[in-house]
Amino acid sequence: MDRWDLLIIGVAGYIAVMALMRMMANRRNELVAHAREQVATQLKKKKKQEKSNRNAA
């Protein structure tokens, strides 16, 4: 393998790693957003339940 082959392999590896990192970051952001939505939903349910318990008492 000559210098050009190594250069091409290096550039291809860099591009592959950067693409993988970008995909993983996007997936992480999706999962964080989903978790935040679930937490917000649970908090709303809890507040609604507490409010109905106070009204019933």
N, C-alpha and C positions, 0 to 999 in steps of 0.2 A: 504494500500500500504506500502510495506516495503522499506528499503533503496535501494535495488537493482532495484526495479521498478522506483523509483525516479531518480536513476543514469542513467538508460537506457533512460528514457524520456528526461532527461537533455542532454545526448549525442546526441540523435536523433534530438532534437531541435537545438542544436548547429550546427550539420551537415546541417540541413535544412536551417538555417539562412545563413551559410557560402556559401552554394550552390546558394541561391537566390542572395546574394551579388555579387558573381562571375558572374552570368548570367546578372545581371543589369549592372555591370561594362563593360562587353563585349558588351552589347547592346548600352551603352553610347558611347563606342569607335567607334562602327559602325556608329552611328548617327553623331558623330563629323567628322569622315572621309568623310561621304556623304556630309555634309554641306561644308566642305573645298573644295571638288571637285566641288560643285555647285558654290561656290564663285570664284574659279579659272576659271571656264568656263565663268562666267559672266564677269570677268576682261578681259579675252582674247577677248570676243565679243566686249567689250567696246573699247579696244585698237584698234582692227581691224576696228571698225566703225569710230573711231577718225582718224585713218590713211587714210581711204578712203575719209573722209570728207576733210582732208588737201590736198589730191591729186586732188580732184574735184574742189577745190577753186582756 
